[in-house]
Amino acid sequence: MAKYEVITPSQAREEVETNDALLVCAYESEEKFKSNALQGAISLHNFKRKEASLPKEKEIIFYCN
């Protein structure tokens, strides 16, 4: 079963910078992704395309703002 946890922006940044996590902008719309993308983030569309090939131990951080 999936585990969900709320983390701070600084925790998210640290995990992404150390390559311990993948940052995903959780908007369906590519337009919203482009206007809300944080450095290092991928779109939800790209995440869904790559999901099957991602390592199972990779942490995924979803965000929307």
C-alpha positions as a printed Julia matrix, in Angstrom:
65×3 Matrix{Float64}:
  0.0    0.0     0.0
  1.21   3.49   -0.85
  2.4    5.76    1.93
  1.52   9.44    1.84
  3.31  12.12    3.8
  3.21  15.91    3.81
  6.69  17.44    3.65
  8.01  20.98    3.63
  9.22  22.71    0.48
 12.79  22.61    1.8
 12.55  18.84    2.37
 11.24  18.4    -1.17
 14.03  20.52   -2.64
 16.69  18.56   -0.75
 15.3   15.19   -1.87
 15.09  16.29   -5.5
 18.58  17.84   -5.47
 20.09  14.63   -4.07
 18.17  12.6    -6.67
 16.29  10.73   -3.94
 12.93  11.85   -5.32
 11.16  12.79   -8.52
  9.22  16.07   -8.48
  5.93  15.99  -10.39
  3.66  18.96  -11.06
  0.2   17.46  -10.48
 -1.76  19.5   -13.03
 -3.38  17.63  -15.93
 -3.07  20.68  -18.18
  0.3   21.23  -19.88
 -0.49  24.95  -19.87
 -0.83  24.93  -16.07
  2.37  22.88  -15.81
  4.27  25.44  -17.87
  3.05  28.31  -15.71
  3.6   26.47  -12.38
  6.66  24.31  -13.01
  9.33  24.33  -10.35
 12.97  23.71  -11.21
 13.54  19.99  -11.75
  9.85  19.11  -12.01
  8.24  17.03  -14.73
  4.66  17.25  -15.92
  1.98  14.8   -14.82
  1.71  13.72  -18.46
  5.42  12.83  -18.6
  5.19  11.07  -15.24
  2.34   8.86  -16.47
  4.38   7.99  -19.58
  7.44   7.02  -17.5
  5.68   5.51  -14.48
  6.14   1.86  -15.43
  9.88   2.3   -15.94
 10.59   4.2   -12.72
 12.42   2.35   -9.94
  9.94   1.15   -7.3
 12.08   2.62   -4.49
 12.09   6.13   -6.04
 10.14   8.6    -3.97
  7.58  10.64   -5.94
  6.71  14.15   -4.77
  3.53  15.59   -6.26
  2.78  19.27   -5.91
  0.39  21.92   -7.11
  0.35  25.55   -6.15
